[in-house]
Amino acid sequence: MSYVSWKNRGAEMLKSGLFSDICILVKDSKFPCHRFMLARASEFFEKLFQKDGLKNGSVRLEETTPQVFQIILNIIYTEKNELLTGLESDILIQVLKNANIWLIREVEQCCTELLRKRAENMNFELLIELYAEFFLLDNKSFLKEIIELLQKQSDKSNETFSKVSNLSFNCFRDFVQSTSHIYSESTRFAMVESWILKKVDFENSSINYYKCIISNINFKKMSIQEFRDGPGKSILLSDKDKYEILSEISEKNHKRIFDSRNCKLIATLVETFFYKNDYRNISCVIFATEDFQIVYRRGNMNVTDQYLLELFKKVLPKMINEHIVRDSNGVIFVDKTLHTILFVRCETGCYESSSLPRYLKDRQF
C-alpha cells in the first residue's frame, strides 16, 4: 500500500468519494463531498446544509458550472490557492463570482489579487466582465483602475455597445456615469440607447424607469448635427424633450435648429395643437428665416409660396419688437429663438390669432 501524506489526503478523499456524506448537484454533474470540508471553508455551505442537505443528502447549486465548482472544490480540499494561477482570466472571473456568492473569502481575495495583476493586459471584453464583478463586490478602488484601463482603449468604442449589454441596471448606470470623461455624449447616448432597446419590453414596461440613465447624458455638449443624427431620431425621447433640448443647444450655439431636414419635429407639435383644438379648417406653412425654406406645410393655403416669401421679407424687418402680425390672408408668427416664421390661415375667419403661437411657446418651441 503506497503512503499518502496527510496533506494530500483531502485531494484523495475528494477523488475517491470516501466517507462522503453530501452530494452537490451542478447541472448534470454530481459531486460527492464532505459537509465538514465545505462548511469549514464557507458559512454559506454551513447554513445551506442545515436547511436542505440533512433531509435528502443532496443539494443543487445554481449560477455555476461543473468546471468552476470543481476548481473551488480542489482548493477547499487541498488549501492550495496556487491552483488559481494557471487559469484563464475569464474562468478566474467566474471563480471569483462564485467565491463571493458562497462567502469563500480566501479564494475571493486570491482571485482579486491575480485579476488586478492581469488587468493591464486584458482586452475590452474582459475588462467589462471585470467591471461587472467588482461592481457587485463594491470594490470602488479597483473599479476606478478598470475605468482608467478602459480609457486607454477608448478607440474601441464601437465594441462598447455589444459588450455592455449584459450589465445589470445598476451596474450599467454606474458605468455610464463613470465613463463621462472617456466617450463623447453622442457615443454615450448611442450606448444607452442600445442597452435600453435590448433590455426593455416597451409593451410591458415604461421608459420612465430608465430615464435616470438617460439623464446622465449632457445633450448641451452635442452639436445640432450630432443631436439630429442621434437623439433626434431616437424613440427614447419625446417630441417635447427634443424641442427643449434643441432650444437649449440653439441658444448656446446661436444657430438655427429647424430647417427642411427635420420638419417632422415641428410638424408633430403643430398637428397635436390642431387635433386637440378640433381645428379642421386651418392651413399653415412654416419657413426657416435664414434661407426661407419651407419646413412644414398643412392644408391648402390659397396663396402662393412666392406671395408668402415677399410678405415675410417685407414685414420681417418691422417685427423686431413684435411676434404676431396680421395679414389679410392670415396671421404671421415669428419665433426668434428657433428662427422660424409660422403663417396660419383659417377659412372661416374665426381663428384666434394668438392661440397657436402661445401653444408652441408654452412647449418651449
Secondary structure by P-SEA (a helix, b strand, c coil): cccccccaaaaaaaaacccccbbbbcccccccccaaaaaaacaaaaaaaacccccccccccccccaaaaaaaaaaaacccccccccccaaaaaaaaaaaaaacaaaaaaaaaaaaaaacccccaaaaaaaaaaaaaacaaaaaaaaaaaaaaacccccccccccccccaaaaaaaaaaacccccaaaaaaaaaaaaaacccccccccccccccccccccccccaaaaaacccccccccaaaaaaaaaaaaaaacccccccccaaaaaaaaaaaaaaaccccccbbbbcccccccccccccccccaaaaaaaaaaaccccccccccccccbbbbbbcccbbbbbbbbcccccccaaaaaaaaaacc
